[in-house]
Amino acid sequence: QVQLVESGGGSVQAGGSLRLSCAASGYTASMKCTGWFRQAPGKEREGVAVIYTDGGSTYYAHSVMGRFTISQDNAKNTVYLQMNSLRFEDTAMYYCAAARWGCWRPGMTYTDVAGVFGYWGQGTQVTVSS
């Protein structure tokens, strides 16, 4: 089993920054990729960014490209999401998720990958005020 625990959410004014952390425990060695998803009230969950465990390749949603950076510290089994230039529309619950096979790519919906990401954290709220 793998457990994911997110932290770092909070409230910030537009233009501000936050860094989210996702700490993994359990049998993490076989994870292929880890990513961040978000869900705003009344909207479908959507992919934000992913990083491959081996090699560190990253992919981002168009809406966050150039503002968010995903990174990982394999020694600490932790994935980070640095969020800069935050906008009101970034307000959402942010979830960390991990997959043993497959991953998310830009343009894929949550429905496309829901069965791929078998491990999810409890979520951390990000609120951006305009």
C-alpha positions in Angstrom: 0.0 0.0 0.0 1.0 3.6 -0.6 -0.1 6.6 1.4 0.0 10.1 0.2 -0.2 13.1 2.4 -0.5 16.7 1.0 0.4 19.8 2.8 1.1 23.5 2.0 -2.3 24.7 1.0 -3.7 28.0 2.3 -5.1 31.4 1.3 -3.1 33.8 -0.7 -3.8 37.0 -2.7 -3.6 36.9 -6.5 -0.1 37.1 -7.7 1.2 35.3 -4.6 2.9 31.9 -4.3 2.4 28.7 -2.5 4.3 25.4 -2.4 2.5 22.2 -2.0 4.1 19.0 -0.8 3.1 15.4 -1.3 4.8 12.9 1.1 4.6 9.3 0.1 5.0 6.3 2.4 4.7 2.6 1.9 5.8 0.7 -1.2 6.6 3.6 -3.4 9.4 2.1 -5.4 7.2 0.9 -8.2 5.4 4.2 -8.8 5.7 5.3 -12.4 4.5 8.8 -12.0 3.1 11.2 -9.4 0.9 14.1 -10.2 -1.3 16.9 -8.9 -4.9 17.3 -9.7 -7.4 19.9 -8.6 -11.1 20.3 -8.3 -13.0 23.5 -7.9 -16.6 23.6 -6.6 -19.0 22.5 -9.3 -16.2 21.5 -11.7 -14.7 18.2 -12.7 -11.3 17.2 -11.3 -8.6 18.1 -13.7 -4.9 17.3 -14.1 -2.4 20.1 -13.3 1.1 18.6 -13.5 2.8 15.2 -13.4 6.4 14.0 -13.0 7.8 10.7 -13.9 9.7 8.9 -11.1 12.5 7.8 -13.4 14.0 10.5 -15.4 11.9 13.3 -14.0 10.0 14.2 -17.2 7.3 16.7 -16.4 4.0 17.7 -18.1 1.7 20.6 -17.3 -1.8 21.7 -18.0 -1.8 24.7 -20.4 -3.5 26.9 -17.8 -0.6 26.6 -15.4 2.4 26.3 -17.7 5.1 28.9 -16.9 3.6 29.5 -13.4 3.7 26.1 -11.7 6.7 23.8 -11.3 6.5 20.2 -10.2 9.6 18.6 -8.7 10.6 15.6 -6.7 13.0 14.5 -4.0 13.2 10.8 -4.4 15.3 10.4 -1.2 12.5 11.9 0.7 9.7 10.3 -1.3 8.2 13.8 -1.7 6.8 15.6 -4.7 6.4 19.3 -4.7 4.2 21.8 -6.6 5.6 25.3 -6.6 2.8 27.7 -7.6 3.7 31.2 -8.6 1.6 34.1 -10.0 -1.5 32.5 -8.5 -4.9 33.5 -10.0 -8.4 33.5 -8.6 -9.2 30.6 -11.0 -6.5 28.5 -9.3 -8.7 28.2 -6.3 -9.5 24.5 -5.7 -8.8 21.5 -3.7 -5.5 20.1 -4.8 -4.9 16.4 -4.7 -1.7 14.4 -5.1 -2.0 11.1 -6.9 0.4 8.3 -7.9 0.2 5.7 -10.6 2.1 2.4 -11.1 1.3 2.2 -14.8 0.5 5.0 -17.2 0.3 8.6 -16.4 -1.6 11.8 -17.3 -0.7 14.0 -20.2 -2.1 17.5 -21.1 -5.4 17.2 -22.8 -6.5 14.1 -20.9 -9.5 14.4 -18.7 -9.8 13.0 -15.2 -12.2 10.4 -16.5 -9.4 9.2 -18.9 -7.0 8.6 -16.0 -9.2 7.9 -13.0 -8.4 4.2 -13.3 -4.7 4.7 -13.7 -4.0 6.7 -10.5 -4.7 4.1 -7.8 -3.4 6.2 -4.9 -4.8 9.6 -3.8 -4.1 12.0 -0.9 -6.8 13.6 1.1 -6.4 17.0 -0.6 -5.2 20.4 0.5 -7.2 23.6 -0.2 -5.8 26.5 -2.1 -7.8 29.7 -2.0 -6.7 32.7 -4.1 -8.4 36.0 -3.5 -8.6 38.6 -6.2 
